[in-house]
Amino acid sequence: MVFNPNFSDSNAQQTAANPLLNYLQQQHPEVLSRIAKSASPEIKEIISHNVQGLVGGLPSENFNVQITTDRDNLAGLLASAMMTGYFLRQMEQRMQLDEHLANTNSINQ
């Protein structure tokens, strides 16, 4: 999954007022791709479950599932998934730091 910097072109006024979106749009696609690839399998699994919960979780092998929405709602879903990903990555880094500090403290004692 890679961020599409043009997903909200329909609302230029909102885009102009959003510094994070402006920053993302200024980034080179390779940078965004590298960041997206850095997500762990655990983060991808949580985001997948989150999106399935938002959209509906009928199994596609037993049902002919089709979802119809408009551009604004789809953009909201994408924004939700992105924010979940950023949050989860920060929490994953915090967990790793806590584990590292716990190991360091046990070595020093």
C-alpha positions as CSV (number, residue, x, y, z in Angstrom):
1,M,0.0,0.0,0.0
2,V,1.5,3.3,-1.0
3,F,0.1,6.8,-0.3
4,N,-1.6,8.4,-3.3
5,P,-0.9,12.1,-3.0
6,N,-3.7,13.1,-5.3
7,F,-6.5,11.3,-3.5
8,S,-8.1,14.6,-2.4
9,D,-7.6,16.8,-5.4
10,S,-11.4,17.3,-5.5
11,N,-11.1,19.5,-2.4
12,A,-8.2,21.9,-2.9
13,Q,-9.3,24.2,-0.1
14,Q,-9.1,21.4,2.5
15,T,-5.8,20.2,1.1
16,A,-4.3,23.7,1.4
17,A,-5.3,23.8,5.1
18,N,-3.8,20.5,5.9
19,P,0.0,20.8,6.5
20,L,0.5,17.0,6.8
21,L,-1.2,16.4,3.4
22,N,0.9,19.1,1.9
23,Y,4.1,17.5,3.3
24,L,3.1,14.1,2.0
25,Q,2.4,15.5,-1.4
26,Q,5.9,17.0,-1.5
27,Q,7.6,13.7,-0.8
28,H,9.2,11.6,-3.6
29,P,7.2,8.4,-4.4
30,E,10.2,6.3,-3.6
31,V,10.3,7.7,0.0
32,L,6.7,6.9,0.5
33,S,7.1,3.4,-0.9
34,R,10.0,2.7,1.3
35,I,8.1,3.8,4.4
36,A,5.1,1.7,3.4
37,K,7.3,-1.3,3.0
38,S,8.8,-0.9,6.4
39,A,5.5,-1.9,8.1
40,S,5.8,-5.2,9.9
41,P,3.5,-8.1,9.1
42,E,1.8,-7.6,12.5
43,I,0.9,-4.0,11.6
44,K,-0.4,-5.0,8.2
45,E,-2.6,-7.7,9.8
46,I,-4.1,-5.2,12.3
47,I,-4.8,-2.7,9.6
48,S,-6.4,-5.4,7.4
49,H,-8.7,-6.4,10.3
50,N,-9.5,-2.7,11.0
51,V,-10.4,-2.0,7.4
52,Q,-12.5,-5.2,7.2
53,G,-14.3,-4.1,10.3
54,L,-15.1,-0.7,8.8
55,V,-16.2,-2.1,5.5
56,G,-17.7,-5.4,6.5
57,G,-16.2,-8.8,7.0
58,L,-18.1,-11.2,4.9
59,P,-15.8,-13.8,3.5
60,S,-15.4,-13.4,-0.3
61,E,-15.2,-17.1,-0.9
62,N,-18.8,-17.6,0.2
63,F,-20.3,-14.4,-0.8
64,N,-20.2,-12.2,-3.9
65,V,-19.3,-9.1,-1.9
66,Q,-19.4,-5.7,-3.7
67,I,-19.0,-2.4,-1.9
68,T,-20.0,0.9,-3.4
69,T,-19.1,4.3,-2.0
70,D,-18.2,7.8,-3.1
71,R,-14.8,9.4,-3.3
72,D,-15.1,11.3,-0.1
73,N,-16.0,8.2,2.0
74,L,-13.2,6.2,0.3
75,A,-10.8,9.0,1.1
76,G,-11.9,8.9,4.8
77,L,-11.4,5.1,4.9
78,L,-7.9,5.5,3.4
79,A,-7.1,8.3,5.9
80,S,-8.3,6.1,8.7
81,A,-6.1,3.2,7.6
82,M,-3.1,5.5,7.2
83,M,-3.5,7.0,10.7
84,T,-4.0,3.5,12.2
85,G,-0.7,2.5,10.4
86,Y,1.2,5.5,11.7
87,F,-0.2,4.9,15.3
88,L,0.6,1.2,15.2
89,R,4.2,1.8,13.9
90,Q,4.8,4.3,16.7
91,M,3.5,1.9,19.3
92,E,5.6,-0.9,17.8
93,Q,8.7,1.3,18.1
94,R,7.8,2.2,21.6
95,M,7.4,-1.5,22.5
96,Q,10.8,-2.2,21.0
97,L,12.4,0.7,23.0
98,D,10.7,-0.5,26.2
99,E,12.1,-4.1,25.6
100,H,15.5,-2.7,24.8
101,L,15.5,-0.6,28.0
102,A,14.3,-3.5,30.1
103,N,17.2,-5.6,28.7
104,T,19.7,-2.9,29.4
105,N,18.4,-2.4,33.0
106,S,18.6,-6.2,33.7
107,I,22.2,-6.2,32.4
108,N,23.3,-3.3,34.6
109,Q,21.8,-4.9,37.8
